[in-house]
């Protein structure tokens, strides 16, 4: 007796892809037969579907290239804008550095802003 296991999504997806592939192959063979019935030489009729496939591949590659370029430009714009706005938010922003009262948080006028001990 054969035990039936439940089919997984991957199994069903693979079967569906195989059926779609067979449908496309049958349609391609039907087109080739139709072209040969209309007097197109067999070599040209068999090469035409490959030319169409290569053309579609080139169009998809071209579209993917431009999508990648737009994505990279978008990331560059976001990075530039985020860095540009951080520097312009507060021109008098304090920064951590070594100053006349030791290491601490100093503003642009050399005033220490943190409550550290100046003798440290």
C-alpha positions in Angstrom: 0.0 0.0 0.0 1.3 3.4 -1.0 1.3 6.2 1.6 0.3 9.6 0.2 2.1 12.5 1.8 0.7 16.0 1.6 2.2 18.0 -1.2 4.2 21.0 -0.3 3.9 24.4 -1.8 7.3 23.9 -3.6 6.0 20.6 -5.1 2.8 22.3 -6.4 4.7 25.3 -7.7 7.1 23.0 -9.5 4.3 21.1 -11.1 2.6 24.3 -12.2 5.8 25.7 -13.7 6.3 22.4 -15.6 2.8 22.6 -17.0 3.3 26.2 -18.0 6.6 25.2 -19.7 4.9 22.4 -21.6 2.1 24.8 -22.8 4.7 27.3 -24.0 6.7 24.6 -25.8 3.5 23.4 -27.5 2.6 26.9 -28.6 6.1 27.5 -29.9 6.0 24.2 -31.9 2.5 25.3 -33.3 4.0 28.6 -34.4 7.0 26.9 -36.1 4.6 24.5 -37.9 2.4 27.4 -39.0 5.3 29.4 -40.3 6.6 26.3 -42.3 3.1 25.8 -43.7 3.2 29.4 -45.0 6.4 28.7 -46.9 9.0 30.0 -44.4 12.2 27.9 -44.6 12.5 25.4 -41.7 15.8 26.9 -40.4 14.3 30.4 -40.3 11.1 29.2 -38.7 13.0 27.4 -35.9 15.3 30.4 -35.4 12.5 32.9 -35.1 11.3 31.9 -31.7 14.9 32.0 -30.3 15.3 35.5 -31.7 12.1 36.6 -30.0 13.3 35.0 -26.7 16.6 36.8 -27.0 14.9 40.1 -27.7 12.7 39.7 -24.7 15.7 38.8 -22.5 17.5 42.0 -23.8 14.4 44.1 -23.0 14.2 42.6 -19.5 17.9 43.2 -18.9 17.6 46.8 -20.0 14.7 47.4 -17.7 16.5 45.8 -14.8 19.5 47.9 -15.5 17.5 51.1 -15.3 15.6 49.9 -12.2 19.0 49.3 -10.5 20.3 52.7 -11.6 17.1 54.4 -10.1 17.5 52.4 -6.9 21.2 53.4 -6.5 20.3 57.1 -7.2 17.5 56.9 -4.7 19.9 55.6 -2.0 22.5 58.3 -2.9 19.8 61.0 -2.7 18.6 59.8 0.7 22.2 59.6 2.1 23.1 63.1 0.8 19.9 64.6 2.1 20.2 63.0 5.5 23.8 64.1 5.9 23.0 67.6 4.6 20.1 68.1 7.0 22.1 66.9 10.0 24.8 69.5 9.6 22.3 72.3 9.0 19.9 71.4 11.8 21.7 73.4 14.5 24.8 75.4 13.5 25.5 76.0 17.2 25.3 72.3 18.1 27.7 71.2 20.7 30.3 68.5 20.0 32.5 66.2 22.1 36.1 67.3 22.0 39.2 68.3 24.0 38.9 72.0 25.1 40.3 74.4 27.6 38.5 72.7 30.4 39.4 69.2 29.4 37.4 66.7 27.3 33.7 67.5 27.2 30.8 68.9 25.2 31.7 72.3 23.7 29.7 74.7 21.6 31.0 76.8 18.8 32.0 79.6 21.3 34.3 77.3 23.3 31.8 77.1 26.2 31.6 73.7 27.9 28.0 72.5 28.0 28.2 69.3 30.0 28.3 69.3 33.8 31.6 67.6 34.0 34.2 68.3 36.6 36.8 70.8 35.1 39.5 69.2 37.2 39.1 65.8 35.6 
